[in-house]
């Protein structure tokens, strides 16, 4: 299964944000073990660096980026993705970049904590909890 993991799920893990940490960490572990092919948008790196540096410090932010680099494949937001995001029906530009990055890599699912903010398409959009439930019901996926 190919998944794109939204920045908010990554932040849940890196900052141990409750009550979301447990499910988000399980998604991360599936990616780390290679049980799913997990991508992140390259914009997640700068967003996470900014958030973790403000919440913690520069060293923790840099370590967070190294973890991301080592676990996830990244999708660069090239001109095509930016243009698609600008022309998209998404109200939030960052969500639009995430969505079109997921399309670029042929993701089966986009894992986010705000699925209602993404357009309905052929790709599934699910929270970490919903994704884990799908995996439990269909372990071969």
KEDONU-422522 format. One record per residue: residue in one letter; x, y, z of N, C-alpha, C in turn. Coordinates in Angstrom, 1 decimal, decimal comma. Layout:
<rs>
A;X;Y;Z;X;Y;Z;X;Y;Z;
...
</rs>
This chain:
<rs>
X;0,8;-1,2;0,0;0,0;0,0;0,0;0,9;1,2;0,0;
X;0,5;2,2;-0,8;1,2;3,5;-0,9;0,4;4,5;-0,1;
X;1,0;5,2;0,8;0,4;6,2;1,6;1,2;7,5;1,6;
X;0,4;8,6;1,6;1,1;9,9;1,9;0,6;10,3;3,3;
X;1,6;10,6;4,1;1,3;11,0;5,5;1,4;12,5;5,7;
X;0,3;13,1;6,1;0,2;14,5;6,3;1,1;15,0;7,4;
X;1,5;16,2;7,3;2,4;16,9;8,4;1,8;16,7;9,8;
X;0,5;16,9;9,9;-0,1;16,9;11,3;0,1;15,5;12,0;
X;0,1;14,5;11,2;0,3;13,1;11,8;1,8;13,0;12,2;
X;2,7;13,5;11,4;4,1;13,5;11,8;4,4;14,3;13,1;
X;3,7;15,5;13,2;3,9;16,3;14,3;3,4;15,6;15,6;
X;2,3;14,9;15,4;1,7;14,1;16,6;2,8;13,3;17,2;
X;3,6;12,6;16,3;4,6;11,7;16,8;5,8;12,4;17,3;
X;6,3;13,4;16,6;7,5;14,1;17,0;7,4;14,9;18,3;
X;6,1;15,4;18,5;5,9;16,2;19,8;5,1;15,4;20,8;
X;4,8;14,1;20,5;4,0;13,3;21,5;2,7;14,0;21,8;
X;2,1;14,5;20,8;0,9;15,3;21,0;-0,3;14,3;21,2;
X;-0,9;14,5;22,4;-2,1;13,7;22,8;-3,4;14,4;22,5;
X;-4,4;13,7;22,2;-4,6;12,3;22,3;-4,2;11,5;21,0;
X;-3,5;12,2;20,1;-3,3;11,6;18,7;-2,0;10,8;18,6;
X;-1,1;10,9;19,6;0,2;10,2;19,5;0,1;8,7;19,2;
X;-0,7;8,0;19,9;-0,7;6,5;19,8;-0,9;6,0;18,3;
X;-2,0;6,5;17,8;-2,4;6,0;16,4;-1,4;6,5;15,4;
X;-1,0;7,8;15,5;0,0;8,3;14,6;1,3;7,6;14,7;
X;1,7;7,2;15,9;3,0;6,5;16,1;2,9;5,1;15,4;
X;1,7;4,5;15,5;1,6;3,2;14,8;1,7;3,3;13,3;
X;1,1;4,4;12,7;1,3;4,6;11,3;2,8;4,8;11,0;
X;3,5;5,6;11,8;4,9;5,8;11,6;5,7;4,5;11,6;
X;5,3;3,6;12,6;6,0;2,3;12,7;5,8;1,5;11,5;
X;4,6;1,5;11,0;4,3;0,7;9,7;5,3;1,2;8,6;
X;5,4;2,5;8,5;6,3;3,0;7,5;7,8;2,6;7,8;
X;8,2;2,7;9,0;9,6;2,4;9,4;9,9;1,0;9,2;
X;8,9;0,1;9,4;9,1;-1,4;9,1;9,0;-1,7;7,7;
X;8,6;-0,8;6,8;8,4;-1,1;5,4;7,1;-1,9;5,1;
X;6,2;-1,9;6,1;4,9;-2,5;5,9;4,0;-1,7;5,0;
X;4,2;-0,5;4,9;3,6;0,4;3,9;4,6;1,2;3,3;
X;4,4;1,6;2,1;5,3;2,6;1,4;4,7;4,0;1,7;
X;5,5;4,7;2,5;5,0;6,0;3,0;5,8;7,1;2,5;
X;5,1;8,1;1,9;5,7;9,3;1,4;5,2;10,5;2,3;
X;6,0;11,5;2,3;5,6;12,8;2,8;5,9;13,9;1,8;
X;5,2;15,0;1,8;5,6;16,1;1,0;6,8;16,8;1,5;
X;7,7;17,2;0,7;8,9;17,9;1,1;8,6;19,1;1,9;
X;7,4;19,7;1,8;7,1;20,9;2,6;6,9;20,5;4,1;
X;6,8;19,2;4,4;6,7;18,8;5,8;8,0;19,1;6,5;
X;9,1;19,0;5,8;10,4;19,2;6,5;10,5;20,6;7,0;
X;10,2;21,6;6,2;10,3;23,0;6,7;9,2;23,3;7,8;
X;8,0;22,8;7,6;6,9;23,0;8,5;7,3;22,4;9,9;
X;7,8;21,2;9,9;8,1;20,5;11,1;9,3;21,2;11,8;
X;10,3;21,5;11,0;11,5;22,2;11,6;11,0;23,5;12,3;
X;10,2;24,3;11,7;9,7;25,5;12,3;8,9;25,2;13,6;
X;8,0;24,2;13,6;7,2;23,9;14,8;8,0;23,3;15,9;
X;8,9;22,3;15,6;9,6;21,7;16,6;10,7;22,6;17,2;
X;11,3;23,5;16,4;12,3;24,4;16,9;11,6;25,4;17,8;
X;10,4;25,9;17,5;9,7;26,8;18,4;9,3;26,1;19,7;
X;8,8;24,9;19,6;8,3;24,2;20,7;9,4;23,6;21,6;
X;10,5;23,2;21,0;11,6;22,6;21,7;12,9;23,4;21,5;
X;13,7;23,0;20,5;15,0;23,7;20,2;15,5;23,3;18,9;
X;16,6;24,0;18,4;17,1;23,7;17,1;17,6;22,3;17,0;
X;18,3;21,7;18,0;18,8;20,4;17,9;17,7;19,4;17,8;
X;16,7;19,5;18,5;15,5;18,6;18,4;14,9;18,7;17,0;
X;14,8;19,9;16,5;14,2;20,1;15,2;15,1;19,4;14,1;
X;16,4;19,6;14,2;17,3;18,9;13,3;17,2;17,4;13,4;
X;17,1;16,9;14,6;17,0;15,4;14,8;15,7;14,9;14,2;
X;14,6;15,7;14,3;13,3;15,3;13,8;13,4;15,2;12,3;
X;14,1;16,1;11,6;14,3;16,1;10,2;15,0;14,9;9,7;
X;16,0;14,5;10,5;16,8;13,3;10,2;15,9;12,0;10,3;
X;15,1;12,0;11,3;14,2;10,9;11,4;13,2;10,8;10,2;
X;12,7;11,9;9,8;11,8;11,9;8,7;12,5;11,4;7,4;
X;13,7;12,0;7,2;14,5;11,6;6,1;14,8;10,1;6,0;
X;15,0;9,5;7,2;15,4;8,1;7,3;14,2;7,1;7,1;
X;13,0;7,6;7,4;11,8;6,8;7,4;10,9;6,9;6,2;
X;10,8;8,1;5,7;9,8;8,4;4,6;10,5;8,9;3,3;
X;9,9;8,5;2,2;10,3;9,1;0,9;9,6;10,4;0,8;
X;10,2;11,3;0,1;9,6;12,7;0,0;9,2;13,0;-1,4;
X;8,2;13,8;-1,5;7,7;14,3;-2,8;8,0;15,8;-2,9;
X;8,8;16,2;-3,9;9,1;17,6;-4,1;7,9;18,3;-4,7;
X;7,6;19,5;-4,2;6,5;20,3;-4,7;7,0;21,1;-5,9;
X;7,0;20,5;-7,1;7,5;21,2;-8,3;6,4;22,1;-8,8;
X;6,7;22,7;-9,9;5,8;23,7;-10,5;4,4;23,1;-10,8;
X;4,4;21,9;-11,2;3,1;21,2;-11,6;2,2;21,1;-10,3;
X;2,8;20,6;-9,2;2,1;20,4;-7,9;1,6;21,8;-7,4;
X;2,5;22,7;-7,5;2,1;24,1;-7,0;0,9;24,6;-7,8;
X;1,0;24,5;-9,1;-0,1;25,0;-10,0;-1,4;24,2;-9,7;
X;-1,3;22,9;-9,5;-2,5;22,1;-9,2;-3,0;22,5;-7,9;
X;-2,2;22,8;-6,9;-2,6;23,2;-5,6;-3,3;24,6;-5,7;
X;-2,7;25,5;-6,4;-3,3;26,8;-6,6;-4,7;26,7;-7,3;
X;-4,9;25,8;-8,2;-6,1;25,7;-8,9;-7,1;24,7;-8,3;
X;-6,7;24,2;-7,1;-7,5;23,1;-6,5;-8,7;23,7;-5,7;
X;-9,6;22,8;-5,4;-10,8;23,1;-4,6;-10,5;23,2;-3,1;
X;-9,3;22,8;-2,7;-9,0;22,8;-1,3;-8,9;24,3;-0,8;
X;-9,5;24,5;0,4;-9,5;25,8;0,9;-8,1;26,2;1,5;
X;-7,3;25,2;1,9;-6,0;25,4;2,5;-4,9;25,0;1,5;
X;-4,0;25,9;1,2;-3,0;25,7;0,2;-2,0;24,5;0,6;
X;-1,7;24,5;1,9;-0,8;23,4;2,4;-1,5;22,0;2,2;
X;-2,8;21,9;2,5;-3,5;20,7;2,2;-3,6;20,3;0,7;
X;-3,7;21,4;-0,1;-3,7;21,1;-1,5;-2,4;20,6;-2,0;
X;-1,3;21,1;-1,5;0,0;20,5;-1,8;0,1;19,1;-1,4;
X;-0,3;18,8;-0,2;-0,3;17,4;0,3;-1,1;16,5;-0,6;
X;-2,3;16,9;-1,0;-3,2;16,2;-1,8;-2,6;15,9;-3,2;
X;-2,1;16,9;-3,8;-1,5;16,7;-5,1;-0,2;15,9;-5,1;
X;0,5;16,0;-4,0;1,7;15,2;-3,8;1,3;13,7;-3,7;
X;0,2;13,4;-3,0;-0,3;12,1;-2,9;-0,7;11,5;-4,3;
X;-1,3;12,4;-5,1;-1,7;11,9;-6,4;-0,4;11,6;-7,2;
X;0,6;12,5;-7,1;1,8;12,4;-7,9;2,4;11,0;-7,7;
X;2,4;10,5;-6,4;3,1;9,2;-6,1;2,2;8,0;-6,3;
X;0,9;8,3;-6,7;0,0;7,2;-6,8;-0,5;6,6;-5,5;
X;-0,6;7,4;-4,5;-1,0;7,0;-3,2;-2,4;6,4;-3,2;
X;-2,6;5,3;-2,5;-3,9;4,7;-2,3;-4,7;5,4;-1,2;
X;-3,9;6,0;-0,3;-4,5;6,7;0,8;-3,7;7,9;1,3;
X;-4,4;8,9;1,7;-3,7;10,1;2,4;-4,1;10,0;3,8;
X;-3,1;9,9;4,7;-3,4;9,8;6,1;-3,2;11,2;6,8;
X;-4,3;11,7;7,4;-4,3;13,0;8,0;-5,3;13,1;9,1;
X;-5,2;14,1;10,0;-6,2;14,2;11,0;-7,3;15,1;10,6;
X;-7,2;15,7;9,4;-8,3;16,5;8,9;-8,8;16,1;7,6;
X;-9,4;14,9;7,5;-9,8;14,4;6,2;-10,9;15,2;5,5;
X;-11,7;15,9;6,3;-12,8;16,7;5,8;-12,3;17,9;5,0;
X;-11,0;18,2;5,1;-10,4;19,4;4,4;-9,9;19,0;3,0;
X;-10,0;17,7;2,6;-9,5;17,3;1,3;-10,7;16,9;0,4;
X;-10,5;17,1;-0,9;-11,5;16,8;-1,9;-11,8;15,3;-1,9;
X;-13,0;14,9;-2,2;-13,3;13,5;-2,4;-12,8;13,1;-3,8;
X;-12,1;12,0;-3,9;-11,6;11,6;-5,1;-11,5;10,1;-5,1;
X;-10,8;9,5;-6,0;-10,6;8,0;-6,1;-9,6;7,6;-5,0;
X;-8,9;8,5;-4,4;-8,0;8,1;-3,3;-8,7;8,2;-2,0;
X;-8,4;7,3;-1,1;-9,0;7,3;0,2;-8,3;8,4;1,1;
X;-9,0;9,0;1,9;-8,5;10,0;2,9;-9,0;9,5;4,2;
X;-8,0;9,3;5,2;-8,4;8,7;6,4;-7,5;9,3;7,6;
X;-8,1;9,3;8,8;-7,3;9,6;10,0;-6,4;8,4;10,3;
X;-5,4;8,6;11,1;-4,6;7,4;11,5;-5,5;6,3;12,1;
X;-6,4;6,7;12,9;-7,3;5,6;13,5;-8,1;4,9;12,5;
X;-8,6;5,6;11,5;-9,4;4,9;10,4;-8,5;4,1;9,6;
X;-7,3;4,5;9,3;-6,3;3,8;8,5;-6,0;2,5;9,2;
X;-5,7;2,6;10,5;-5,3;1,4;11,3;-6,5;0,4;11,3;
X;-7,7;0,9;11,4;-8,9;0,0;11,4;-9,0;-0,7;10,0;
X;-8,7;0,0;8,9;-8,7;-0,6;7,6;-7,7;-1,7;7,5;
X;-6,5;-1,4;8,0;-5,4;-2,4;8,0;-5,7;-3,6;8,8;
X;-6,4;-3,4;10,0;-6,8;-4,6;10,8;-7,8;-5,4;10,1;
X;-8,7;-4,8;9,4;-9,8;-5,6;8,7;-9,3;-6,2;7,5;
X;-8,2;-5,7;6,9;-7,7;-6,2;5,6;-6,1;-6,2;5,7;
X;-5,6;-7,2;6,5;-4,2;-7,2;6,7;-3,3;-7,3;5,5;
X;-3,8;-7,8;4,4;-3,0;-8,0;3,2;-2,8;-6,7;2,4;
X;-3,6;-5,6;2,9;-3,4;-4,4;2,2;-2,1;-3,7;2,6;
</rs>
